[in-house]
């Protein structure tokens, strides 16, 4: 299989060409023939023109690649090694939404052939690949798992906006449904991953490894956020406390903040869902999620309290929120906690305006019901640095004073301006 892919006698496909799938497809397309499939024709057309719809890759990333972009699932019949990299979000009840993943399984199952491989990269709970995905592949194809086709799991580790830890530079975990599949999958991924391959002992181990990477970060950030809640009542700055504590050699450097996005804010719910299925109700993980999901409304309420304490009329007051994406210097708005911040402020009848140099106003309106303003106008009762885009980090106190009313409040969620703001009413987590 591997040599035939390298010799371009067989083709590899990637299903789902978002933040995860497109970089994988392009990297493999430097070594072999690739079919890049996405269900959205408008996205496919952009990629044919060497445009990354996610705004992560430059057009040069498409150069020197042997890839056929398509929205026609029949084109997947040409491939024998299929990589599924579709989103795995949560629904409004914080439960796993496997709709895209199971839909991809139906698509792949319909074109699956004798001897084909299917490798999943989408984040799932342990057991999902074999218990939820494989039965669909068998049903749609009429083939038997591990007899007529093989399956593997290789968790994605793409970090949007990170130009240092890119696909080929990150150690890649791979797993297979048997020894043969593990060998083949390792060889295939090993052809593009410079950092090396880690062979997990089973698919479930690989699934679990992925999910706890982000769960660990979520729990640690939740601790920092809880400390922030406590230190705010004491009247001391959390970041100053962490800076002092960080002088100890073994102190772990985590910081308070708004935890959104499609990984840290989502993955723990997949693990707690599986735990609940097995009769165990997580305490630490669930507690961490409760804290982190409540931080954006907490920031909004602290802002309103400061306005009230200064005698500023809250109803109808103007507040500027700077940043709308889930993290700095990316265009991704999925699960952005800024939406929770905006909605909480609006519940107090505050007039909220949002600026963001990276986000799409149309996408925000579609997803959250509010758009962007082109630029700040007039004076605001408060300004909130919600996302630390590099454009915002270049601003100074003089600028913030110029857009704030005389008694205006400046909220710096992540505390980056704490040493440079001297004369404004300043607050951070």
N, C-alpha and C positions, 0 to 999 in steps of 0.2 A: 504493500500500500504506500508506504513512505516514499520509496524510490520512484514509484510510478507518478506520485504527485510532483516530486522534484523534476522528473523527466518530462513533465507536462503531458503524460499519457492519461492522467486522471485529473479531476478538478476538485477544489475545495469550495465550500459555500459558507457564507456568514449570513445568518438570519437576524435582522435587526441592526440598523446602521446608525446608532446614536453615539453617545459619548464612549461607549465600550466597543461596539461592533465595528465602527468605521476604522479606528486605528488598527484593530486586529486584521480587518480585511485588507487594508493597504499594505501592512507589513508582510502578510503572507503573499500578497500579489507581487512582491519583489522577488519571490522565490518560485512561485507556481501560478497556475491559472486559477482565478478566483471568480466565483459568482457572488456578487453582493446584492442581497435581497432586502427590501424594505416595503412595507405595505402602503406607504404614502408616496404616490407618484411624484408629487411636487418636490419632496426631498430627494428622490432619485434623480430628478432632472437637474437639481442643483449640483449633485455630486458628479453627474456627467460633465458638468461645466467646471469641475474642480473647485467647487465651493462646499465647505463643510457647513451644513445647516446649524450645527451646534457652535460654530465660531471658535472652535478649539484649534483646528489645523489650518496651516497656510496652504495656498494652492500648490506650492512646491511639493507638499507631502503626497500629491497624486502622481507626480512625475515618476517615470520608470516603473510603472505598475501594470500588470496584466490582469485587468479586472473588468468584468461586465456588470454594470449596475442595472438592476431590473426590479420592477414591481409585479412581474408575472411569475407566480409560483411554479409554473410548468418548467421554467428555466432551471429550477433546482434539480431537475432530473439529470442534468449533465454532471452533477457533482456526486462524489461518493463519500466525502468526509464533510459533515455538516456541523457548524458551530452556531449554537443558539445564544444570542446575546440581547434578548429583549428585556424591557423593564419589568421589575417585580415590585410594584408599589403597595401601599396599604389603602384600604377604603376609609370612609368617614367614621367607621367604628374602630379604627386602628387594627383591623384584621387583614391578613394577607390577601391581596388581590392577584390571583394567578391567571386572570383572564388573558393577558398578553402571552404568557408562557404556555398555557394549555392550547391557545389558538395556534401558536407556533408549532406545537407538537402535532396538531391535526394537519397543518400545512406540510410539515416534513414527513409525517406518516404516509400521506397520500403519494409521495414520490419515492419513498424508501425502497431500496433494492437489496438483493442478496449481497452480503459482504460489506454493506455500508456501515459507517460510523456516525454517531451523533454525540457531540460533546456540548454540555450545557455550561454557560458562564454566568447566567443570571443568579442572583442571590436568592437562596431558598432555605427552608428549614431542613434539618437533617432527615433524610428519607424521602424527600419530595421527588428526586430524580427517578428512583426506582419504584416508588409507590404511586405517584401521580402521572409522571411523564411516560414511563415505559409502557404501561397498559394502553395508552392512547396510540403510541407508535405501533404496538402490536395489532391493535384493533383496526387502525387505518390501513396498515400495510399487508396484514394477513401473514406476517413473518413472525418468527419466534425469537425472542430476546436471547442473546448469547449463543444462539445456534445460527440464525440467519443474519443478524446484525448485532453490533456491539455499541456500548454506551460508555461515556465517561463524564467526569465533572472537573472543571478547571476554573476556580473562582476568579472573577475579574478583580483587579486591584487598581483600576484607573482612578486617578485623582484629578478631577476637573480643575484647570487653571495651573496645575503643577507642571512646569517645564523641565524640572530636574528628574523627578521620578516618573519617567515615561515607560511605556509598555515594555520595551526590550531591556530596560535597566532594572526591572523589578523581578525578583525571584518568583518563578511561576510554580504554583501548586498544581499537580495533575493527579488524576485518579482514573481507574478503569474498572469495568465490570468483571474482568478476569485478568490473568497475567499477560495474555497476548495483547489485549486492548491497552493495558497500561504501557507496555513496551512501544506499541505503535503511536499512541497519543504522546508519549514522552518524546519520541523521535520527531514527530510533526511539530510540536511546540518548540522543541530544542533547536529547530532550524532557524528560528527567529529571535529567541530569547537569549540575550547575551549574559544575563545575570545568573542563569542556571535553572535547573528543574528540580523541584522537590516532589518525590513520589509518595503520595499519601497511601496508607494501607488499605483504604476503602473509599468508596464514593461518599458514604455518610461522614467519614472523618474529614474529608475535604469540604463538604458542605458546612459542617460544624465549625471548622477552622475559620472559614470566611465570616460566618455570622458572629463569632465571638471577637474578631478583630475590632469590629465597630461597636459591639456591645461593651467591650472593655473601656473604650474611649467614652462612650455615652455615660457609663456609671461614674467614671472619674470626673467628667465634666459636671455631672449632677452633684457630686460632692462639693465641687468648687462653687456651684450655684447656690447650694444650701448654705455654705459658709458666707456667701455674699448676703443672703437674707439675714443671717445672724449679725454679721458685721455692720450692716446698714442700721440695725437697731442699736448697736453699741455706739455707732457714730464714727467708725474708722473705715478707711478705704481698703477694699479687699485686695486690690492689686499691690498696694504698699505692703500689706501683710504677706502676700505670696512672695514678693521680692525679698523680704527679710527672711522668710522661712527657706527660700531657695538657696540661701548661702550654705545650708547643710548639704554635704556631698550626695546623700541618697534621697533627697527630697524630689518627688516626681513633679515635673512641670506641666501641670494642667491649669486652665484658666476658665473663669466663668464666661458665659456667653449664650447666644441664641442658637440652639442646636436644631438645624433643619437639614434640607438636602435629601438625597435619595439613598443615603447609606446610614450614617450614624443615627438619624432621626427615624429610620424605618426598620433596619435589620433587627433590633432588639424585639420588635413586635412579632417577627417571624419565629424567634426562639421561644418567647413566652406563649405563643399560640400552640406550638408543638408540645411545650411542657404541660399546658392545660389539657391538651388531648390525652396526655399520659397520666393525668391526675395529680400533677404537681403545680402548685400556684406560686410562681416566683415572687419573692419579696424584694430583694435588692434591685433586680432589673426593672421590675414594675415600678418600684419606688423612684428609681432614677428617671424613668420616663415621665412620671407624674410631675416631678420637679422641673425637668427640662421643658416639658410642654407648657408649663405655667409661667415661664420666665418672660415671654413677650408681653402678656397681659400685666404682669407685675411691673415691668418697666413703664408701661403706659400709665398705670395707676400711680406710680411714684412721681411721674411727670405731672400728672393732674394735681397731686397733693402739693407739689412745689408751686404750681401756679396759684392755687388757692391760698397758700401761706403768704404769697406776695401780694395778695389782693387783686390778682388778675382774674377777670371774668372768664370762666372756662367756656361757657356756652358761646359758640360762634368764634372763639379764639382761633388764630391761625397757627398751625404747627407744621414745620417742614421736616420730613423724614428723608434722610439721605441714604440711599441704597435700598434695593428691592430684591436682589438675588439672594440665594441661600448662603453664599460666601463671597469673599472678595475677588474681584477681577475675573468673573465668569458671567455668562449670560443666563445660566440655568436658574429658573425660578421655582423648580419643583420643591414642594414642601418648604418653601421659604417662610420662616417665622415672622418676617416683616409683615406679612398679611395679618397675622394675629395681633401684632402691635397696632397696625392701622385700624383694624376692626374694633379693638378695645378703645382706642382714642375716639373713634366715631361714635361709640356708644355713649360718650360723655358730651355729644353734640359739638365736638371739635371739628373745625375745618382742616382736613389733612391734605397736604400736597406732598407728592413723592417725586424725587429726582433720582435718576440712575443712568450713568453713561453706557452701561452694558445691557440692561434689560430691554425687552420689547414692550412698549405700551399696549399694543394690541394683545399680546400674550397675557399680560397681567389683567387686562380687562376681561378676557375670556376665562381665565382661571380663577381670579379673585374678585372681579367686579369693580376694579379701580384701575386707572391708567396713570401715566406720568405727565408731569409738566416739563416743558422744555428747559426752563431755568427758574431759579428763585426770583420772585418779584415782590417788592415792597418789604414790609417789616413783619416779623413773626414773633409770637409770644414765646415760642420755643423752637429749637432745632435739635434734631436727633441724628447722630452718626450711627446708623444701624448696621452698615456694612462698610468695612474698611477698604474700599476701593482706593487704588493708588492715587487717583485724581483727588480724592477727598483728603488724603494724608498730606498733600502738598499745601493745603490751606492753613491759615494761621488765625490767631485770636482776633486780629484786626478785621479779617473777613467776616468772622462769625458775629462780631459786634456790629458790623455794617448791615447785617440782615436781621438782627434781633431788636426788639423794642428795648427801651431803657432798662426795664426790669426783667428782660427775657431770660429764659432758662436754657442752658446748654447741656444736653444729655449725650454722653460719650460711652456707649454701651460697653465697649471693650477696653476703655481706659487708656487709649493711646495718647490722648492729649493732656493727661493729668499733670504733667510737669510743665506744660506750656500755657495753660489757661490760668491767668492770674486775677482778672477783674470781672469775670462773668460768674453768674450763679451756676456752678458746675456740679454734675452728678454722674456717677458711673456705677456699674455693678460692683 
